[in-house]
Amino acid sequence: MMNRIKEVLMEQGRTQAWLANRIGKSYVVTTNYVNNKTQPSIPVLYQIADVLGVDVRELLVSSRR
């Protein structure tokens, strides 16, 4: 699974440090989410969507082509 967290942060002009602070995760953990090295759990993904003010589906890359 891939996510679009990085793109949404860039669109909003926000930083990874800002997101880390808002979701209560370390900068390293958040950076791994943003760079698709690890994927957040479903509850954390919903939390990220809420903090960014987007529908959780906007953070996901479709597996269908």
C-alpha positions as CSV (number, residue, x, y, z in Angstrom):
1,M,0.0,0.0,0.0
2,M,1.2,3.5,-0.8
3,N,-0.1,6.7,0.6
4,R,-0.3,10.4,-0.5
5,I,0.5,12.0,2.8
6,K,3.6,13.8,1.4
7,E,1.6,15.2,-1.5
8,V,-1.2,16.5,0.8
9,L,1.3,18.1,3.1
10,M,3.0,19.8,0.2
11,E,-0.4,21.0,-1.2
12,Q,-1.2,22.5,2.2
13,G,2.3,24.0,2.7
14,R,2.7,22.0,5.9
15,T,5.8,20.2,7.2
16,Q,6.4,16.7,8.5
17,A,7.4,18.2,11.9
18,W,4.0,19.9,12.1
19,L,2.2,16.6,11.3
20,A,4.3,14.7,13.8
21,N,3.4,17.2,16.5
22,R,-0.3,17.1,15.7
23,I,-0.6,13.3,15.7
24,G,1.7,12.8,18.7
25,K,4.3,10.7,16.9
26,S,8.0,11.2,16.7
27,Y,9.5,13.0,13.7
28,V,11.2,9.7,12.6
29,V,7.9,7.7,12.7
30,T,6.1,10.4,10.8
31,T,8.9,10.7,8.2
32,N,8.6,7.0,7.6
33,Y,4.9,7.4,7.0
34,V,5.4,10.4,4.7
35,N,8.1,8.6,2.6
36,N,6.1,5.3,2.4
37,K,8.8,3.4,4.3
38,T,6.1,2.2,6.7
39,Q,2.4,2.6,6.6
40,P,0.3,4.0,9.5
41,S,-2.3,1.8,11.1
42,I,-5.9,2.4,10.0
43,P,-6.7,4.4,13.2
44,V,-3.5,6.6,12.7
45,L,-4.4,7.1,9.1
46,Y,-7.8,8.4,10.1
47,Q,-6.1,10.7,12.6
48,I,-3.8,12.0,9.9
49,A,-6.8,12.6,7.6
50,D,-8.6,14.5,10.4
51,V,-5.6,16.7,11.2
52,L,-5.1,17.5,7.5
53,G,-8.9,18.1,7.0
54,V,-9.2,15.6,4.2
55,D,-11.2,12.4,3.6
56,V,-9.1,9.4,4.4
57,R,-9.6,8.2,0.9
58,E,-7.6,11.2,-0.4
59,L,-4.5,9.8,1.4
60,L,-4.6,6.4,-0.3
61,V,-3.3,5.4,-3.7
62,S,-5.8,3.3,-5.5
63,S,-4.7,-0.3,-6.3
64,R,-7.0,-0.3,-9.3
65,R,-5.9,1.0,-12.6
